[in-house]
Amino acid sequence: MLYRDLLAILARASVCVTDSGGLQKEALWMTVPCVTVRTTTEWLETLWQGTNVLAPPGSDIVASIVRSLREGDRDYSIPYGDGRASERIVRVIKEWIGARTSR
């Protein structure tokens, strides 16, 4: 499966159930509630925003899925920036190079 195929499936999903660290973020970006079958996550903001819940292996994962499907307080704002960091970095480098060559 290609990454874009995975994203297309995720975009149409009602809920994402995963043990992947990365897919938790993609679910946030796609505004799909996520159930992560793990005891911890690197993406604590997804928990704080209510877009992701942890379901430790061996727990009642189905109950976590049902809870996740219910509407609740979810904040799907993107806490990772606006996606334009590279443009700003290039601008700063060009300014820095320009300042160095004009001496």
Phi, psi and omega per residue, in radians:
M1 nan 2.365 3.085
L2 -1.451 2.706 3.139
Y3 -0.993 -0.755 -3.123
R4 -1.123 -0.569 3.069
D5 -1.146 -0.731 3.094
L6 -1.056 -0.765 3.123
L7 -1.137 -0.634 3.108
A8 -1.134 -0.715 3.092
I9 -1.144 -0.788 -3.136
L10 -1.066 -0.686 -3.119
A11 -1.083 -0.471 -3.133
R12 -1.711 -0.027 -3.058
A13 -1.374 2.653 3.021
S14 -1.513 -0.514 3.115
V15 -2.697 2.632 3.098
C16 -1.954 2.225 3.047
V17 -2.032 2.124 -2.997
T18 -2.630 2.820 2.905
D19 -2.057 0.186 -3.117
S20 -1.505 2.400 3.055
G21 -1.188 -0.766 -3.077
G22 -1.202 -0.681 -3.062
L23 -1.129 -0.412 3.068
Q24 -1.061 -0.718 3.121
K25 -1.240 -0.714 3.113
E26 -1.072 -0.670 3.103
A27 -1.088 -0.716 3.081
L28 -1.050 -0.838 -3.124
W29 -1.081 -0.573 -3.115
M30 -1.583 0.077 -3.101
T31 0.931 0.806 3.087
V32 -1.994 2.185 3.085
P33 -1.010 2.555 -3.049
C34 -2.219 2.422 2.975
V35 -2.037 2.068 -3.105
T36 -1.813 2.072 -3.096
V37 -1.499 1.357 3.134
R38 -2.767 2.933 3.095
T39 -1.619 -0.287 -3.134
T40 -2.485 2.910 3.037
T41 -2.507 2.598 3.046
E42 -1.354 -0.339 -3.006
W43 -1.822 1.181 -3.089
L44 -1.010 -0.540 -3.136
E45 -1.052 -0.522 3.111
T46 -1.177 -0.556 3.059
L47 -1.261 -0.813 -3.125
W48 -1.061 -0.610 -3.111
Q49 -1.444 -0.115 3.106
G50 1.351 0.244 -3.128
T51 -1.626 -0.134 -3.053
N52 -2.499 2.457 3.014
V53 -2.240 2.554 3.081
L54 -1.570 2.401 3.057
A55 -2.267 1.631 -3.081
P56 -0.994 2.542 3.076
P57 -0.919 2.391 -3.113
G58 1.575 -0.207 3.107
S59 -1.458 3.129 3.117
D60 -1.395 1.467 -3.075
I61 -1.143 -0.639 3.121
V62 -1.069 -0.734 3.105
A63 -1.084 -0.663 3.103
S64 -1.142 -0.670 3.106
I65 -1.134 -0.812 3.140
V66 -1.057 -0.783 3.114
R67 -1.061 -0.697 -3.112
S68 -1.192 -0.539 -3.141
L69 -1.281 -0.411 3.107
R70 -1.253 2.480 3.086
E71 -1.108 2.448 3.117
G72 -2.694 -3.005 3.092
D73 -1.316 1.830 3.099
R74 -2.220 2.394 3.098
D75 -2.029 1.802 -3.112
Y76 -1.575 0.264 3.065
S77 -1.124 2.609 -3.053
I78 -1.599 1.973 -3.101
P79 -1.487 0.096 -3.009
Y80 -1.737 0.187 -3.121
G81 1.849 -3.053 -3.042
D82 -1.808 0.091 3.120
G83 1.398 0.160 -3.084
R84 -2.023 0.337 -3.101
A85 -1.062 -0.718 -3.094
S86 -1.093 -0.661 3.105
E87 -1.083 -0.746 3.139
R88 -1.173 -0.668 3.127
I89 -1.117 -0.794 3.125
V90 -1.059 -0.759 3.135
R91 -1.048 -0.791 -3.123
V92 -1.138 -0.710 3.118
I93 -1.111 -0.766 3.122
K94 -1.086 -0.727 3.108
E95 -1.105 -0.735 -3.140
W96 -1.126 -0.778 3.105
I97 -1.094 -0.767 3.120
G98 -1.063 -0.705 3.139
A99 -1.184 -0.639 -3.130
R100 -1.269 -0.604 -3.095
T101 -1.459 -0.244 -3.129
S102 -1.596 0.092 3.138
R103 -1.334 nan nan
